[in-house]
Amino acid sequence: MTRYALSVELKAKPGKEEEVAAFLAGAQALVDAEPGTVAWFAIRLDQQTFAIFDAFATEEGRDAHLNGAVAAALMANASALLAEMPQIRKAQVLADKLP
Protein backbone atom coordinates (compact mmCIF):
# COMPACT_ATOMS: atom_id res chain seq x y z
CA MET A 1 0.00 0.00 0.00
CA THR A 2 1.12 3.53 -0.64
CA ARG A 3 1.53 5.66 2.46
CA TYR A 4 3.28 8.78 1.22
CA ALA A 5 2.41 11.23 -1.54
CA LEU A 6 3.22 14.53 -3.17
CA SER A 7 0.74 17.00 -4.55
CA VAL A 8 2.16 19.72 -6.80
CA GLU A 9 0.16 22.56 -8.35
CA LEU A 10 1.60 24.34 -11.39
CA LYS A 11 0.37 27.60 -12.98
CA ALA A 12 1.64 28.14 -16.51
CA LYS A 13 2.71 31.57 -17.70
CA PRO A 14 0.35 33.01 -20.31
CA GLY A 15 1.32 31.55 -23.68
CA LYS A 16 3.33 28.69 -22.08
CA GLU A 17 0.40 26.36 -21.37
CA GLU A 18 1.17 23.87 -24.15
CA GLU A 19 4.86 23.83 -23.25
CA VAL A 20 3.94 22.91 -19.66
CA ALA A 21 1.62 20.17 -20.96
CA ALA A 22 4.39 18.80 -23.19
CA PHE A 23 6.93 18.97 -20.34
CA LEU A 24 4.64 16.96 -18.07
CA ALA A 25 3.88 14.36 -20.75
CA GLY A 26 7.61 13.97 -21.42
CA ALA A 27 8.39 13.58 -17.73
CA GLN A 28 6.69 10.18 -17.64
CA ALA A 29 9.80 8.49 -19.04
CA LEU A 30 11.85 9.90 -16.14
CA VAL A 31 9.31 8.70 -13.57
CA ASP A 32 9.19 5.24 -15.15
CA ALA A 33 12.86 4.87 -14.16
CA GLU A 34 12.07 5.50 -10.46
CA PRO A 35 11.40 2.19 -8.69
CA GLY A 36 10.15 3.95 -5.55
CA THR A 37 7.37 5.83 -7.34
CA VAL A 38 4.29 3.60 -7.14
CA ALA A 39 1.84 5.92 -8.92
CA TRP A 40 2.32 9.17 -10.83
CA PHE A 41 -0.25 11.40 -12.49
CA ALA A 42 0.20 14.64 -14.40
CA ILE A 43 -3.14 16.36 -14.98
CA ARG A 44 -4.56 19.53 -16.46
CA LEU A 45 -7.17 21.24 -14.31
CA ASP A 46 -7.94 24.16 -16.62
CA GLN A 47 -6.20 26.04 -19.44
CA GLN A 48 -3.46 27.44 -17.18
CA THR A 49 -3.45 25.11 -14.14
CA PHE A 50 -1.76 21.72 -13.96
CA ALA A 51 -1.03 19.31 -11.15
CA ILE A 52 1.16 16.34 -10.38
CA PHE A 53 0.18 13.67 -7.88
CA ASP A 54 2.57 10.88 -6.96
CA ALA A 55 2.40 8.10 -4.41
CA PHE A 56 5.10 6.07 -2.68
CA ALA A 57 5.28 3.07 -0.36
CA THR A 58 8.10 4.61 1.66
CA GLU A 59 9.29 8.02 2.70
CA GLU A 60 12.65 7.14 1.12
CA GLY A 61 10.91 6.67 -2.24
CA ARG A 62 9.26 10.06 -1.90
CA ASP A 63 12.56 11.70 -0.96
CA ALA A 64 14.31 10.05 -3.91
CA HIS A 65 11.64 11.43 -6.23
CA LEU A 66 11.98 14.93 -4.74
CA ASN A 67 15.72 14.73 -5.41
CA GLY A 68 15.35 13.06 -8.81
CA ALA A 69 15.37 14.00 -12.46
CA VAL A 70 11.78 15.23 -12.74
CA ALA A 71 12.11 17.64 -9.81
CA ALA A 72 15.45 18.91 -11.15
CA ALA A 73 14.01 19.46 -14.63
CA LEU A 74 10.92 21.15 -13.22
CA MET A 75 12.95 23.58 -11.12
CA ALA A 76 15.36 24.26 -14.00
CA ASN A 77 12.41 25.25 -16.24
CA ALA A 78 10.16 26.86 -13.63
CA SER A 79 11.10 30.48 -14.31
CA ALA A 80 10.59 30.10 -18.05
CA LEU A 81 7.32 28.14 -17.95
CA LEU A 82 5.52 28.92 -14.68
CA ALA A 83 3.77 32.04 -13.42
CA GLU A 84 4.80 31.15 -9.86
CA MET A 85 6.98 28.61 -8.13
CA PRO A 86 5.39 25.15 -7.85
CA GLN A 87 3.38 24.48 -4.72
CA ILE A 88 4.83 21.16 -3.49
CA ARG A 89 2.96 19.54 -0.62
CA LYS A 90 3.90 16.34 1.16
CA ALA A 91 0.79 14.30 1.90
CA GLN A 92 -0.21 11.10 3.66
CA VAL A 93 -2.21 8.51 1.72
CA LEU A 94 -5.20 7.36 3.78
CA ALA A 95 -6.48 4.76 1.29
CA ASP A 96 -5.70 3.70 -2.27
CA LYS A 97 -6.85 1.44 -5.09
CA LEU A 98 -4.13 0.52 -7.56
CA PRO A 99 -3.95 -2.15 -10.23
N, C-alpha and C positions, 0 to 999 in steps of 0.2 A: 504494500500500500504506500502511496505517496503521503508524506507528512509535511513537506516543506514546499513553498512556492514563491514565485516572484510575479508581481503585477507591475507592468510598466506602461504608462500612458505617454503617447507621443503626439505632438501637435506640429504638423508640417507648416513650413513657411508658405505664404501665398505663392503659387506657381511651382512649388516643389512637391506637390502631393503625389504625383505619379512616380517621381524619383524615390520617395519614401516607400511607396508600395513595392517598387521593384527591388529596393534594398532589402525589405523584409522578406520578399519571396526568395531572393538569392541567399538569404541567411540560413535557410533550411539546410543546405549542404553542410554548413559549419556545425549546426546543432546535431545533425545526424552523426557526426564524429565524436559526440560527447556521450560516453556510456552512462554518466550519472544523471543525464536529463531524461526523465521518464516520459514526459509529455511536453509539447511545445506548440503554442498556437500564436500566429500573428494574424491580427484581425483589423478590419477597417470599420470604425464606428460611424463615421460620416465623411464628408469630402475631405476634411482637414485633419480628423482625429483618428489615430491608430492606437493599437494596444498589443502588447505581448503578454502572454500568460504561460508560465512554465512551471512544471512540477517535478519534484525530486523525492527520492526515498530517504536521502540523508542530507544533513546540513552540509557535509563535505561536498556532495554533488552540487548543491546550490552555490556554495562558495567557488567551486571550480568553474561553474558557468559564469558567475559574476566576474571572474578573472580570466575568462576565455576569449576566444576569437570574436564572437558576436558582440560582446560588450566592448571590446577594444575598437572594433570597426564602427559601432554605433557612436561611441564617444569621439572618435576621430572625424566622423562626418556630421556630428550634431550641429555645429555652428553653421554649416552650409545648408543643411536640410531642415532643421527644426526651428520653430518660432521661440521655443523655450527649452531649457534643459529637460531631459526625460525625468519623469516622476517614477522612481524605482521604489517599490514597496515590498518588503519581505512579508510573507503571509504564511499562515498555518493552514494546511488542508484538513478540514474536518471530516470529509467523506469524499470518495471518488468512485467512478465507474470507468474502467479502462478495458480495452480489448484484451 
